[in-house]
Amino acid sequence: MSLRLAAYAVCLRGGLVLLARHVPPSGGSTWTLPGGRVEHAEDPFDAVLREVAEETGRTAVVERLLGVDSRVVPAAERPAPGLPDHQNVGIFYAVRVTGGVPRPEPDGEIAESVWTPLGDVPALVRSSLVDVGLALARERPPTGHVAPVPVGGLIRH
């Protein structure tokens, strides 16, 4: 089984959420939260701000820790045959954008980032991370944990 530690930004502003459109080399596209892998010896707090800057061109500040999500993606649901089961541990932060100029990720897989009305999110093809992050921001559970988001239909791993 592979393991990935990641940090994700939930950026909310006046009924909008900042989403990033992920376009992998294999094609297709999925909306997700800005964020990604925590580098070796990097603090997740620093990683989320780095990822927001890399993926969106924006600067930001962390306002608070929202929670942690852990999910296993079975090998049969991975993007390529032969890959092992994969565990993603995501740390979610409430993040406020403070500046910067929107742009695609240079040499990356984020084609654009868009302030999206919260009411439009259910109709998007999106990563389950979006639903987890929004649930954490909405519910603010004292445990920092929300129920798993079922994958299927418009919701992807």
Secondary structure per residue as TSV (DSSP state, phi and psi in degrees):
chain	resnum	aa	ss	phi	psi
A	1	M	-	360.0	136.8
A	2	S	E	-92.4	159.2
A	3	L	E	-136.8	138.5
A	4	R	E	-135.1	129.7
A	5	L	E	-100.9	127.1
A	6	A	E	-136.1	158.2
A	7	A	E	-124.7	134.9
A	8	Y	E	-126.5	144.0
A	9	A	E	-103.2	126.9
A	10	V	E	-105.6	100.8
A	11	C	-	-103.5	110.0
A	12	L	E	-113.6	142.1
A	13	R	E	-154.1	108.0
A	14	G	T	51.9	50.8
A	15	G	T	80.9	9.3
A	16	L	E	-119.1	152.6
A	17	V	E	-125.8	140.2
A	18	L	E	-82.4	116.6
A	19	L	E	-116.0	151.3
A	20	A	E	-115.9	135.5
A	21	R	E	-93.6	110.5
A	22	H	E	-87.9	124.0
A	23	V	-	-124.7	98.8
A	24	P	-	-74.0	163.2
A	25	P	T	-57.2	-26.4
A	26	S	T	-74.6	-8.4
A	27	G	-	98.4	-179.9
A	28	G	-	76.7	177.9
A	29	S	-	-156.4	145.2
A	30	T	E	-138.8	137.0
A	31	W	E	-81.3	139.9
A	32	T	E	-146.2	178.1
A	33	L	-	-86.9	148.8
A	34	P	S	-60.4	137.2
A	35	G	E	150.6	177.6
A	36	G	E	169.1	-161.1
A	37	R	E	-60.9	137.3
A	38	V	-	-82.3	123.0
A	39	E	-	-70.5	161.6
A	40	H	T	-55.1	127.4
A	41	A	T	69.2	11.7
A	42	E	-	-92.7	141.6
A	43	D	-	-77.1	132.6
A	44	P	H	-55.3	-32.7
A	45	F	H	-58.3	-44.8
A	46	D	H	-72.7	-35.6
A	47	A	H	-62.4	-41.4
A	48	V	H	-65.1	-37.8
A	49	L	H	-70.5	-38.7
A	50	R	H	-61.6	-45.5
A	51	E	H	-64.5	-40.7
A	52	V	H	-59.5	-46.5
A	53	A	H	-63.6	-46.4
A	54	E	H	-63.7	-44.6
A	55	E	H	-83.7	-26.5
A	56	T	H	-121.9	-16.1
A	57	G	S	82.4	3.3
A	58	R	E	-101.0	152.1
A	59	T	E	-97.8	154.9
A	60	A	E	-155.8	168.4
A	61	V	E	-130.3	146.8
A	62	V	E	-82.5	130.6
A	63	E	E	-97.4	-34.4
A	64	R	E	-172.2	158.6
A	65	L	E	-78.2	131.6
A	66	L	E	-96.7	-42.3
A	67	G	E	163.8	-173.4
A	68	V	E	-130.4	140.7
A	69	D	E	-128.7	136.7
A	70	S	E	-127.6	128.6
A	71	R	E	-140.9	148.9
A	72	V	E	-109.3	128.0
A	73	V	E	-100.1	113.5
A	74	P	-	-62.0	149.7
A	75	A	G	-51.8	-38.5
A	76	A	G	-65.5	-18.9
A	77	E	G	-105.7	6.8
A	78	R	S	-77.0	159.4
A	79	P	S	-70.0	-15.9
A	80	A	S	-136.8	145.9
A	81	P	T	-65.0	147.6
A	82	G	T	89.4	-7.7
A	83	L	-	-77.2	146.2
A	84	P	-	-78.4	171.1
A	85	D	-	-52.6	151.0
A	86	H	E	-135.6	128.9
A	87	Q	E	-104.1	126.9
A	88	N	E	-111.7	122.5
A	89	V	E	-107.4	114.0
A	90	G	E	-110.5	132.2
A	91	I	E	-105.0	123.4
A	92	F	E	-107.3	131.7
A	93	Y	E	-122.4	143.7
A	94	A	E	-79.2	123.2
A	95	V	E	-127.8	139.5
A	96	R	E	-111.7	126.4
A	97	V	E	-74.2	132.3
A	98	T	E	-115.2	-12.3
A	99	G	E	173.9	-161.9
A	100	G	E	95.4	171.3
A	101	V	-	-117.6	122.1
A	102	P	-	-58.5	137.8
A	103	R	-	-161.4	161.9
A	104	P	-	-68.7	163.1
A	105	E	-	-73.1	121.3
A	106	P	T	-64.6	129.7
A	107	D	T	55.3	31.0
A	108	G	S	-130.4	-168.6
A	109	E	S	-106.2	5.8
A	110	I	E	-96.0	112.7
A	111	A	E	-81.8	-28.0
A	112	E	E	-167.8	161.7
A	113	S	E	-130.0	139.3
A	114	V	E	-139.8	135.9
A	115	W	E	-74.3	118.3
A	116	T	E	-117.7	131.1
A	117	P	E	-58.6	134.8
A	118	L	G	-55.2	-35.7
A	119	G	G	-67.3	-18.2
A	120	D	G	-87.0	-17.2
A	121	V	G	-58.7	-44.1
A	122	P	G	-59.3	-20.8
A	123	A	G	-91.8	-1.0
A	124	L	S	-91.8	147.2
A	125	V	-	-74.8	117.5
A	126	R	E	-145.7	161.9
A	127	S	E	-74.0	147.2
A	128	S	H	-60.2	-20.7
A	129	L	H	-59.4	-32.8
A	130	V	H	-62.0	-48.1
A	131	D	H	-66.5	-38.6
A	132	V	H	-63.6	-49.5
A	133	G	H	-60.7	-42.6
A	134	L	H	-68.0	-37.2
A	135	A	H	-64.3	-42.4
A	136	L	H	-62.9	-41.4
A	137	A	H	-68.1	-38.4
A	138	R	H	-74.3	-46.6
A	139	E	H	-88.1	-26.3
A	140	R	-	43.7	55.4
A	141	P	-	-64.3	137.4
A	142	P	T	-61.6	-25.3
A	143	T	T	-81.5	-14.2
A	144	G	S	72.3	23.0
A	145	H	-	-138.3	136.4
A	146	V	-	-120.9	165.5
A	147	A	-	-61.3	149.5
A	148	P	-	-59.3	145.9
A	149	V	-	-94.5	120.8
A	150	P	-	-67.0	139.1
A	151	V	-	-96.5	137.2
A	152	G	B	151.7	162.5
A	153	G	T	63.3	-122.6
A	154	L	T	-83.1	-9.3
A	155	I	E	-99.3	124.8
A	156	R	E	-116.7	169.6
A	157	H	-	-70.3	360.0
